[in-house]
Amino acid sequence: MRWIHRDSVITCDHDGRVENRPSQRWVAIAGVPALVDDDPEGRKIVACPNYGPTIKPCTKTLTVRVGYSDWLRVDGHRVVLSHLEGFTNGTPPGLVHHTVRDPGQGFLGADR
């Protein structure tokens, strides 16, 4: 698993892109701030193509189910890793996820 940072690509199941916004600036990967808990939650999703008369596109990330390190922390906040998986507010409710498409870096990893 790789550490996730501001430039990592996180998408909904329909390929809408999550706008990452790091809450800390102390730890960076190649100059890009790492994400920590709860950075992936409550973030805007843009360009979700899942829409229609009774279909709501993904516009926001919800609770993260897995993806925070058990051991690594920055200022007391768990580091986000590439096995990240959480829900979005798109339809059908409780079934659409957001996951890491590309960690954006290949040299800093962790086991959990």
Legacy VTK file of the C-alpha trace (Angstrom):
# vtk DataFile Version 3.0
C-alpha trace
ASCII
DATASET POLYDATA
POINTS 112 float
0.000 0.000 0.000
1.151 3.508 -0.776
0.723 6.756 1.140
-1.893 9.056 -0.395
-1.279 12.769 -0.957
-3.027 15.832 -2.376
-2.305 14.858 -6.000
-3.445 11.225 -5.699
-6.398 10.311 -7.909
-9.449 9.275 -5.879
-12.644 8.592 -7.847
-16.211 7.467 -7.305
-17.377 4.210 -8.899
-18.566 6.226 -11.923
-15.169 7.964 -12.449
-16.078 11.305 -10.883
-12.956 12.828 -9.334
-12.574 13.689 -5.644
-11.052 17.101 -4.885
-8.369 16.331 -2.285
-7.681 18.951 0.366
-4.979 18.098 2.920
-5.483 19.317 6.478
-1.789 19.210 7.376
1.402 20.560 5.815
4.048 19.019 8.096
4.624 15.810 6.120
4.974 15.870 2.345
5.804 13.291 -0.310
8.033 14.837 -2.981
6.794 18.239 -1.827
3.093 17.288 -1.899
1.234 17.210 1.470
0.143 13.749 2.653
-3.515 13.105 3.482
-4.495 12.116 7.019
-7.792 11.164 8.664
-10.426 12.552 7.961
-9.161 14.340 4.798
-11.008 12.022 2.345
-14.389 12.571 4.055
-16.796 15.337 3.063
-14.880 16.248 -0.095
-16.400 17.480 -3.321
-16.685 15.060 -6.265
-16.649 16.636 -9.733
-17.681 15.281 -13.139
-19.629 12.225 -11.973
-21.468 11.109 -15.117
-24.138 9.171 -13.184
-27.246 11.325 -13.544
-30.814 11.154 -14.795
-34.411 11.816 -13.787
-34.273 9.573 -10.687
-30.502 9.267 -10.354
-28.344 11.514 -8.187
-24.701 11.913 -9.253
-21.923 11.622 -6.692
-21.139 15.107 -5.397
-19.567 14.402 -1.996
-17.554 11.717 -0.226
-18.994 10.212 2.943
-17.566 7.944 5.640
-14.322 6.070 4.990
-14.707 2.321 5.628
-11.030 1.338 5.307
-7.833 3.095 4.343
-6.383 4.696 7.451
-3.082 3.348 8.779
-3.223 1.409 12.039
0.269 2.581 13.029
1.392 5.677 11.121
0.239 9.082 12.331
0.964 12.740 11.641
0.213 15.023 14.595
-2.070 12.311 16.008
-4.009 11.760 12.750
-3.811 8.426 10.923
-2.129 8.464 7.487
-4.329 7.631 4.455
-3.198 4.586 2.451
-4.007 3.368 -1.058
-6.499 0.698 0.060
-8.868 3.597 0.871
-12.557 2.826 0.379
-15.567 4.824 1.479
-19.058 5.800 0.403
-20.402 8.700 -1.670
-23.768 10.443 -1.647
-24.657 9.175 -5.152
-27.391 6.716 -6.051
-28.024 4.014 -5.187
-27.493 5.135 -1.542
-25.049 3.048 0.460
-23.695 1.246 -2.607
-21.476 3.761 -4.420
-17.864 3.946 -3.247
-14.866 6.202 -3.607
-11.471 4.518 -4.013
-7.909 5.327 -5.022
-7.381 5.088 -8.774
-3.726 6.212 -8.680
-1.678 6.945 -5.536
0.393 9.438 -7.523
3.671 8.172 -6.106
5.411 4.829 -6.013
8.136 5.045 -3.433
6.549 5.582 0.001
4.590 2.590 1.259
3.294 1.001 4.434
1.897 -2.357 5.491
-0.962 -0.733 7.429
LINES 1 113
112 0 1 2 3 4 5 6 7 8 9 10 11 12 13 14 15 16 17 18 19 20 21 22 23 24 25 26 27 28 29 30 31 32 33 34 35 36 37 38 39 40 41 42 43 44 45 46 47 48 49 50 51 52 53 54 55 56 57 58 59 60 61 62 63 64 65 66 67 68 69 70 71 72 73 74 75 76 77 78 79 80 81 82 83 84 85 86 87 88 89 90 91 92 93 94 95 96 97 98 99 100 101 102 103 104 105 106 107 108 109 110 111
